[in-house]
Amino acid sequence: MSGEMKGIWRLTGFVIAAIILLPSAFAAGTAPEQGRNPDGGAVSSKLLRVTNEMWLLLSGVMNKETADRAAEKFSRLVEQSAELSNAMFDADAQALDVEALDNEDTYRIAEAYEELSSEFTSLCRARCYGSAGLTRAFTKAIREGIFSDEDEVYLHTTTLVLTSSAAVIEIRRLRALRKPDDQLLSLLVMVKDAPTATRIAPQLHQLAKKMSDAQPELRLCAFNFPDNQREELLGVCRELETVLWKIRNEIVRIVGLPGYDSEQFDTFSDALDDVYESLSCTHAECFDDVFDASFRTDLDDALHEGVGLTLPQ
C-alpha cells in the first residue's frame, strides 16, 4: 500500500466506511479483482474475527477496573484492524480485494462493525469510566480511521473547571509548545521530494514522542478554564494557531508533491501520522480550529493534483 493510503486514509477515516459500502460497489461492478492474502487466508475473514474480538472486549467493560484491563489488548486489536484494512487495498488500483471478500464476509463485517460502533459510542459517552489507558486506546482507534471522530467530543470533554493554579500550569504547558511547533515547521519546509521526506522522518518520530510525553490526560477547552484566565488562554492559542496554520499548509503542500501516492513516501507518511496524532493531543485547546473538516478536503485535492505530476528523473 502506498504511503498516502497508509497515512492520509487514516487521517480521513475512510477505511471502515469503504468496507461497509462494498456491497453496493460490487453490485455496480466497480471493483476490479485483486489477489488473495499471501498466507492463504482471506483478509476479510481475519478482519471479521478482529472486529468481533473488539466488540467482545468492549462489551465486558463495566467500570474503571475493567476499562483499565481492556486498554492494552484493545490497542493491539486496533493495530491489527488497521493493518488488515490496509491489506484489503491494492497499491495500484486502490480498490478492495474482491476475492478476499467471499462467504458474505462483507455483510458480516458491516453487521459486526455496527455492533462494535454502538459499544464504542456508549463507552465514549461514559468517558471510558475515567480510564486514561482506554481513553488513549480509543483516541488511537479514531486516529487510525477505525471509528468516526464524531464521538471524540464525548471521549475527551470534561465538565471540570480547573483551579487557578492548574490553569496557570496548563497555559504554561501550551506556551512551551511554540518551540517544538517551530521545529516541526522547519522540518516540513525541508521536504521537497521523497529522499528529503525519508531523511527527516526519524526526526519527526522523535519530535512527536517528545510532545506526546508531555500531553495532558484530559482534552481541555476554553470553558474548562476560570473566567478570569480565559483571555490569557486565548492569547496563547492565537500564537500557536499562527504556527499551526503554517504547519497545515506545509502538510498539504507535501501531499501534493509528485509521487506522494507511491511507496517512496511510506516512511515519511508513517512519521506524519505520529506528528498529527501528537498535535491533536497536545494542542487540544486550539487544534480543531486549524485542522478542521476543510483540512481533509485540502488533502484530497492536493493528492489528486499531485497524482498527475511527473516524478523527477
Secondary structure as the mmCIF struct_conf table of DSSP 4:
data_model
#
loop_
_struct_conf.conf_type_id
_struct_conf.id
_struct_conf.beg_label_comp_id
_struct_conf.beg_label_asym_id
_struct_conf.beg_label_seq_id
_struct_conf.end_label_comp_id
_struct_conf.end_label_asym_id
_struct_conf.end_label_seq_id
HELX_RH_AL_P HELX_RH_AL_P1 GLY A 3 THR A 12
TURN_TY1_P TURN_TY1_P1 GLY A 13 GLY A 13
HELX_RH_AL_P HELX_RH_AL_P2 VAL A 15 ILE A 20
TURN_TY1_P TURN_TY1_P2 LEU A 21 LEU A 21
HELX_RH_AL_P HELX_RH_AL_P3 LEU A 22 ALA A 27
TURN_TY1_P TURN_TY1_P3 ALA A 28 GLY A 29
BEND BEND1 ALA A 31 ALA A 31
HELX_LH_PP_P HELX_LH_PP_P1 GLY A 35 ASN A 37
TURN_TY1_P TURN_TY1_P4 PRO A 38 ASP A 39
BEND BEND2 GLY A 40 GLY A 41
HELX_RH_AL_P HELX_RH_AL_P4 VAL A 43 SER A 59
TURN_TY1_P TURN_TY1_P5 GLY A 60 GLY A 60
BEND BEND3 ASN A 63 ASN A 63
HELX_RH_AL_P HELX_RH_AL_P5 LYS A 64 ALA A 87
TURN_TY1_P TURN_TY1_P6 MET A 88 MET A 88
STRN STRN1 PHE A 89 PHE A 89
TURN_TY1_P TURN_TY1_P7 ALA A 91 ALA A 93
STRN STRN2 LEU A 96 LEU A 96
BEND BEND4 VAL A 98 VAL A 98
HELX_RH_3T_P HELX_RH_3T_P1 GLU A 99 LEU A 101
TURN_TY1_P TURN_TY1_P8 ASN A 103 GLU A 104
HELX_RH_AL_P HELX_RH_AL_P6 ASP A 105 ARG A 125
TURN_TY1_P TURN_TY1_P9 ALA A 126 ALA A 126
HELX_RH_3T_P HELX_RH_3T_P2 ARG A 127 GLY A 130
HELX_RH_AL_P HELX_RH_AL_P7 ALA A 132 ARG A 143
TURN_TY1_P TURN_TY1_P10 GLU A 144 GLY A 145
BEND BEND5 ILE A 146 PHE A 147
HELX_RH_3T_P HELX_RH_3T_P3 ASP A 149 ASP A 151
HELX_RH_AL_P HELX_RH_AL_P8 GLU A 152 HIS A 156
HELX_RH_AL_P HELX_RH_AL_P9 SER A 164 ARG A 175
TURN_TY1_P TURN_TY1_P11 ALA A 176 LEU A 177
HELX_RH_AL_P HELX_RH_AL_P10 ARG A 178 VAL A 189
TURN_TY1_P TURN_TY1_P12 MET A 190 MET A 190
BEND BEND6 ASP A 193 ASP A 193
HELX_RH_AL_P HELX_RH_AL_P11 ALA A 194 SER A 212
TURN_TY1_P TURN_TY1_P13 ASP A 213 ALA A 214
BEND BEND7 GLU A 217 LEU A 218
HELX_RH_3T_P HELX_RH_3T_P4 ALA A 222 ASN A 224
BEND BEND8 PHE A 225 PHE A 225
HELX_RH_3T_P HELX_RH_3T_P5 ASP A 227 GLN A 229
HELX_RH_AL_P HELX_RH_AL_P12 ARG A 230 VAL A 255
TURN_TY1_P TURN_TY1_P14 GLY A 256 GLY A 256
BEND BEND9 LEU A 257 LEU A 257
TURN_TY1_P TURN_TY1_P15 PRO A 258 ASP A 261
BEND BEND10 SER A 262 SER A 262
HELX_RH_3T_P HELX_RH_3T_P6 GLU A 263 PHE A 265
HELX_RH_AL_P HELX_RH_AL_P13 ASP A 266 THR A 282
TURN_TY1_P TURN_TY1_P16 HIS A 283 HIS A 283
HELX_RH_AL_P HELX_RH_AL_P14 ALA A 284 VAL A 290
BEND BEND11 PHE A 291 ASP A 292
HELX_RH_AL_P HELX_RH_AL_P15 ALA A 293 VAL A 307
TURN_TY1_P TURN_TY1_P17 GLY A 308 GLY A 308
BEND BEND12 LEU A 309 LEU A 309
HELX_LH_PP_P HELX_LH_PP_P2 THR A 310 PRO A 312
#
